[in-house]
Amino acid sequence: MVNPGSSSQPPPVTAGSLSWKRCAGCGGKIADRFLLYAMDSYWHSRCLKCSCCQAQLGDIGTSCYTKSGMILCRNDYISAVRS
C-alpha cells in the first residue's frame, strides 16, 4: 500500500501479538491471517476502504493514498489533487 506523506513503518507483528491489534475501521480485533497498515493504524482487509467511493483497498494490487486525512483509491486521489 502507498501512503504518501507518512514515513512511518508498521511495528513488527508476531503471531502472539495479533490478538491485541484493533481495526481502525470497525474497532474489532484483527485475528485474520493478513492485516493491513495505513495511516498509522491496522485494518482488516475488508475494512480499508476509499473515503469517497467505498472501494475495498485491501484487494491484492490495489494501492491506497492519503489526502487531508482521508484514505483514497488512485482515481479519487487524482481527482482530489486536481481540484
TIVO-2410 file (N, C-alpha, C; in nm, 3 decimals):
# residues 83
REC num residu      c1      c2      c3 atome chaine
REC   1      M   0.083  -0.118   0.000     N      A
REC   1      M   0.000   0.000   0.000    CA      A
REC   1      M   0.087   0.124   0.000     C      A
REC   2      V   0.043   0.226  -0.064     N      A
REC   2      V   0.116   0.351  -0.072    CA      A
REC   2      V   0.054   0.449   0.025     C      A
REC   3      N   0.136   0.518   0.100     N      A
REC   3      N   0.086   0.614   0.196    CA      A
REC   3      N   0.173   0.739   0.188     C      A
REC   4      P   0.152   0.823   0.083     N      A
REC   4      P   0.234   0.942   0.068    CA      A
REC   4      P   0.227   1.030   0.192     C      A
REC   5      G   0.337   1.089   0.227     N      A
REC   5      G   0.339   1.181   0.339    CA      A
REC   5      G   0.362   1.113   0.474     C      A
REC   6      S   0.371   0.985   0.476     N      A
REC   6      S   0.396   0.914   0.601    CA      A
REC   6      S   0.517   0.824   0.583     C      A
REC   7      S   0.617   0.848   0.664     N      A
REC   7      S   0.737   0.767   0.652    CA      A
REC   7      S   0.741   0.658   0.758     C      A
REC   8      S   0.637   0.651   0.840     N      A
REC   8      S   0.639   0.552   0.947    CA      A
REC   8      S   0.619   0.413   0.892     C      A
REC   9      Q   0.690   0.321   0.948     N      A
REC   9      Q   0.679   0.181   0.911    CA      A
REC   9      Q   0.596   0.111   1.018     C      A
REC  10      P   0.522   0.008   0.981     N      A
REC  10      P   0.444  -0.062   1.082    CA      A
REC  10      P   0.535  -0.132   1.182     C      A
REC  11      P   0.495  -0.133   1.308     N      A
REC  11      P   0.574  -0.207   1.406    CA      A
REC  11      P   0.574  -0.355   1.371     C      A
REC  12      P   0.678  -0.428   1.409     N      A
REC  12      P   0.680  -0.570   1.379    CA      A
REC  12      P   0.562  -0.641   1.445     C      A
REC  13      V   0.506  -0.736   1.372     N      A
REC  13      V   0.393  -0.813   1.424    CA      A
REC  13      V   0.435  -0.957   1.435     C      A
REC  14      T   0.415  -1.014   1.552     N      A
REC  14      T   0.444  -1.155   1.571    CA      A
REC  14      T   0.312  -1.229   1.592     C      A
REC  15      A   0.314  -1.357   1.578     N      A
REC  15      A   0.192  -1.437   1.592    CA      A
REC  15      A   0.124  -1.413   1.726     C      A
REC  16      G   0.201  -1.395   1.830     N      A
REC  16      G   0.143  -1.373   1.963    CA      A
REC  16      G   0.083  -1.236   1.982     C      A
REC  17      S   0.122  -1.138   1.901     N      A
REC  17      S   0.071  -1.001   1.921    CA      A
REC  17      S  -0.053  -0.971   1.839     C      A
REC  18      L  -0.092  -1.060   1.747     N      A
REC  18      L  -0.208  -1.033   1.663    CA      A
REC  18      L  -0.336  -1.021   1.742     C      A
REC  19      S  -0.351  -1.088   1.852     N      A
REC  19      S  -0.476  -1.090   1.926    CA      A
REC  19      S  -0.512  -0.953   1.982     C      A
REC  20      W  -0.416  -0.864   2.001     N      A
REC  20      W  -0.449  -0.734   2.057    CA      A
REC  20      W  -0.459  -0.623   1.954     C      A
REC  21      K  -0.434  -0.651   1.827     N      A
REC  21      K  -0.446  -0.549   1.725    CA      A
REC  21      K  -0.594  -0.518   1.703     C      A
REC  22      R  -0.628  -0.391   1.695     N      A
REC  22      R  -0.766  -0.347   1.672    CA      A
REC  22      R  -0.774  -0.279   1.537     C      A
REC  23      C  -0.880  -0.306   1.466     N      A
REC  23      C  -0.902  -0.247   1.335    CA      A
REC  23      C  -0.947  -0.102   1.350     C      A
REC  24      A  -0.883  -0.012   1.275     N      A
REC  24      A  -0.920   0.129   1.278    CA      A
REC  24      A  -1.056   0.153   1.212     C      A
REC  25      G  -1.101   0.061   1.129     N      A
REC  25      G  -1.229   0.077   1.061    CA      A
REC  25      G  -1.347   0.036   1.146     C      A
REC  26      C  -1.343  -0.087   1.199     N      A
REC  26      C  -1.458  -0.140   1.273    CA      A
REC  26      C  -1.434  -0.148   1.424     C      A
REC  27      G  -1.309  -0.135   1.466     N      A
REC  27      G  -1.278  -0.144   1.609    CA      A
REC  27      G  -1.264  -0.286   1.660     C      A
REC  28      G  -1.290  -0.384   1.575     N      A
REC  28      G  -1.281  -0.524   1.617    CA      A
REC  28      G  -1.138  -0.574   1.621     C      A
REC  29      K  -1.120  -0.685   1.691     N      A
REC  29      K  -0.988  -0.747   1.697    CA      A
REC  29      K  -0.951  -0.803   1.561     C      A
REC  30      I  -0.825  -0.794   1.526     N      A
REC  30      I  -0.777  -0.848   1.400    CA      A
REC  30      I  -0.712  -0.982   1.429     C      A
REC  31      A  -0.782  -1.088   1.393     N      A
REC  31      A  -0.730  -1.223   1.409    CA      A
REC  31      A  -0.714  -1.289   1.273     C      A
REC  32      D  -0.730  -1.210   1.167     N      A
REC  32      D  -0.717  -1.260   1.031    CA      A
REC  32      D  -0.573  -1.301   1.004     C      A
REC  33      R  -0.555  -1.380   0.901     N      A
REC  33      R  -0.420  -1.420   0.862    CA      A
REC  33      R  -0.342  -1.299   0.811     C      A
REC  34      F  -0.411  -1.206   0.745     N      A
REC  34      F  -0.348  -1.086   0.692    CA      A
REC  34      F  -0.410  -0.962   0.754     C      A
REC  35      L  -0.329  -0.861   0.778     N      A
REC  35      L  -0.379  -0.732   0.823    CA      A
REC  35      L  -0.307  -0.625   0.745     C      A
REC  36      L  -0.369  -0.510   0.735     N      A
REC  36      L  -0.311  -0.400   0.659    CA      A
REC  36      L  -0.271  -0.289   0.754     C      A
REC  37      Y  -0.175  -0.209   0.713     N      A
REC  37      Y  -0.128  -0.096   0.792    CA      A
REC  37      Y  -0.133   0.028   0.704     C      A
REC  38      A  -0.215   0.125   0.741     N      A
REC  38      A  -0.227   0.251   0.666    CA      A
REC  38      A  -0.261   0.362   0.763     C      A
REC  39      M  -0.208   0.478   0.739     N      A
REC  39      M  -0.231   0.596   0.823    CA      A
REC  39      M  -0.206   0.566   0.971     C      A
REC  40      D  -0.095   0.498   0.996     N      A
REC  40      D  -0.051   0.466   1.132    CA      A
REC  40      D  -0.150   0.380   1.210     C      A
REC  41      S  -0.231   0.301   1.140     N      A
REC  41      S  -0.329   0.214   1.203    CA      A
REC  41      S  -0.334   0.080   1.130     C      A
REC  42      Y  -0.385  -0.020   1.202     N      A
REC  42      Y  -0.406  -0.152   1.143    CA      A
REC  42      Y  -0.551  -0.164   1.098     C      A
REC  43      W  -0.573  -0.244   0.994     N      A
REC  43      W  -0.706  -0.260   0.934    CA      A
REC  43      W  -0.729  -0.406   0.895     C      A
REC  44      H  -0.855  -0.451   0.907     N      A
REC  44      H  -0.895  -0.574   0.838    CA      A
REC  44      H  -0.890  -0.542   0.689     C      A
REC  45      S  -0.862  -0.638   0.606     N      A
REC  45      S  -0.858  -0.610   0.462    CA      A
REC  45      S  -0.995  -0.568   0.411     C      A
REC  46      R  -1.103  -0.614   0.471     N      A
REC  46      R  -1.238  -0.575   0.427    CA      A
REC  46      R  -1.276  -0.436   0.475     C      A
REC  47      C  -1.206  -0.382   0.574     N      A
REC  47      C  -1.243  -0.252   0.633    CA      A
REC  47      C  -1.169  -0.133   0.572     C      A
REC  48      L  -1.057  -0.158   0.507     N      A
REC  48      L  -0.981  -0.047   0.448    CA      A
REC  48      L  -1.047  -0.010   0.316     C      A
REC  49      K  -1.120   0.102   0.318     N      A
REC  49      K  -1.199   0.144   0.202    CA      A
REC  49      K  -1.167   0.288   0.166     C      A
REC  50      C  -1.188   0.321   0.039     N      A
REC  50      C  -1.173   0.458  -0.008    CA      A
REC  50      C  -1.278   0.544   0.060     C      A
REC  51      S  -1.237   0.659   0.111     N      A
REC  51      S  -1.330   0.750   0.178    CA      A
REC  51      S  -1.434   0.808   0.084     C      A
REC  52      C  -1.406   0.811  -0.045     N      A
REC  52      C  -1.500   0.868  -0.142    CA      A
REC  52      C  -1.593   0.764  -0.203     C      A
REC  53      C  -1.537   0.661  -0.264     N      A
REC  53      C  -1.618   0.565  -0.340    CA      A
REC  53      C  -1.643   0.434  -0.266     C      A
REC  54      Q  -1.584   0.417  -0.148     N      A
REC  54      Q  -1.601   0.298  -0.065    CA      A
REC  54      Q  -1.544   0.170  -0.126     C      A
REC  55      A  -1.458   0.181  -0.226     N      A
REC  55      A  -1.393   0.063  -0.284    CA      A
REC  55      A  -1.304   0.000  -0.178     C      A
REC  56      Q  -1.305  -0.132  -0.168     N      A
REC  56      Q  -1.219  -0.201  -0.074    CA      A
REC  56      Q  -1.075  -0.197  -0.125     C      A
REC  57      L  -0.988  -0.137  -0.047     N      A
REC  57      L  -0.850  -0.118  -0.089    CA      A
REC  57      L  -0.760  -0.234  -0.047     C      A
REC  58      G  -0.814  -0.330   0.024     N      A
REC  58      G  -0.736  -0.445   0.067    CA      A
REC  58      G  -0.718  -0.549  -0.042     C      A
REC  59      D  -0.782  -0.527  -0.158     N      A
REC  59      D  -0.767  -0.622  -0.267    CA      A
REC  59      D  -0.621  -0.624  -0.313     C      A
REC  60      I  -0.576  -0.740  -0.353     N      A
REC  60      I  -0.437  -0.754  -0.399    CA      A
REC  60      I  -0.413  -0.662  -0.518     C      A
REC  61      G  -0.307  -0.587  -0.512     N      A
REC  61      G  -0.270  -0.498  -0.621    CA      A
REC  61      G  -0.333  -0.360  -0.614     C      A
REC  62      T  -0.417  -0.335  -0.515     N      A
REC  62      T  -0.480  -0.205  -0.502    CA      A
REC  62      T  -0.395  -0.119  -0.410     C      A
REC  63      S  -0.367   0.003  -0.453     N      A
REC  63      S  -0.290   0.096  -0.371    CA      A
REC  63      S  -0.386   0.189  -0.299     C      A
REC  64      C  -0.338   0.246  -0.190     N      A
REC  64      C  -0.417   0.350  -0.125    CA      A
REC  64      C  -0.331   0.473  -0.108     C      A
REC  65      Y  -0.397   0.586  -0.107     N      A
REC  65      Y  -0.332   0.716  -0.098    CA      A
REC  65      Y  -0.401   0.796   0.011     C      A
REC  66      T  -0.333   0.897   0.063     N      A
REC  66      T  -0.394   0.981   0.165    CA      A
REC  66      T  -0.390   1.126   0.122     C      A
REC  67      K  -0.495   1.196   0.158     N      A
REC  67      K  -0.502   1.341   0.136    CA      A
REC  67      K  -0.599   1.397   0.236     C      A
REC  68      S  -0.557   1.497   0.310     N      A
REC  68      S  -0.641   1.565   0.409    CA      A
REC  68      S  -0.704   1.468   0.508     C      A
REC  69      G  -0.627   1.367   0.548     N      A
REC  69      G  -0.675   1.271   0.647    CA      A
REC  69      G  -0.768   1.165   0.593     C      A
REC  70      M  -0.791   1.164   0.463     N      A
REC  70      M  -0.878   1.064   0.402    CA      A
REC  70      M  -0.792   0.957   0.336     C      A
REC  71      I  -0.844   0.835   0.334     N      A
REC  71      I  -0.781   0.726   0.260    CA      A
REC  71      I  -0.854   0.717   0.127     C      A
REC  72      L  -0.777   0.718   0.018     N      A
REC  72      L  -0.837   0.725  -0.115    CA      A
REC  72      L  -0.781   0.619  -0.209     C      A
REC  73      C  -0.865   0.577  -0.304     N      A
REC  73      C  -0.816   0.493  -0.413    CA      A
REC  73      C  -0.741   0.585  -0.510     C      A
REC  74      R  -0.675   0.528  -0.606     N      A
REC  74      R  -0.594   0.606  -0.700    CA      A
REC  74      R  -0.679   0.708  -0.775     C      A
REC  75      N  -0.793   0.667  -0.828     N      A
REC  75      N  -0.877   0.758  -0.906    CA      A
REC  75      N  -0.926   0.876  -0.823     C      A
REC  76      D  -0.972   0.851  -0.701     N      A
REC  76      D  -1.019   0.961  -0.616    CA      A
REC  76      D  -0.905   1.049  -0.569     C      A
REC  77      Y  -0.786   0.991  -0.550     N      A
REC  77      Y  -0.670   1.071  -0.513    CA      A
REC  77      Y  -0.633   1.167  -0.626     C      A
REC  78      I  -0.632   1.116  -0.748     N      A
REC  78      I  -0.601   1.200  -0.864    CA      A
REC  78      I  -0.704   1.312  -0.877     C      A
REC  79      S  -0.830   1.280  -0.858     N      A
REC  79      S  -0.936   1.381  -0.864    CA      A
REC  79      S  -0.917   1.487  -0.756     C      A
REC  80      A  -0.879   1.443  -0.634     N      A
REC  80      A  -0.860   1.536  -0.524    CA      A
REC  80      A  -0.741   1.627  -0.547     C      A
REC  81      V  -0.636   1.575  -0.608     N      A
REC  81      V  -0.517   1.655  -0.633    CA      A
REC  81      V  -0.546   1.760  -0.741     C      A
REC  82      R  -0.626   1.724  -0.839     N      A
REC  82      R  -0.657   1.817  -0.948    CA      A
REC  82      R  -0.748   1.930  -0.903     C      A
REC  83      S  -0.829   1.907  -0.801     N      A
REC  83      S  -0.924   2.013  -0.761    CA      A
REC  83      S  -0.867   2.109  -0.660     C      A
***
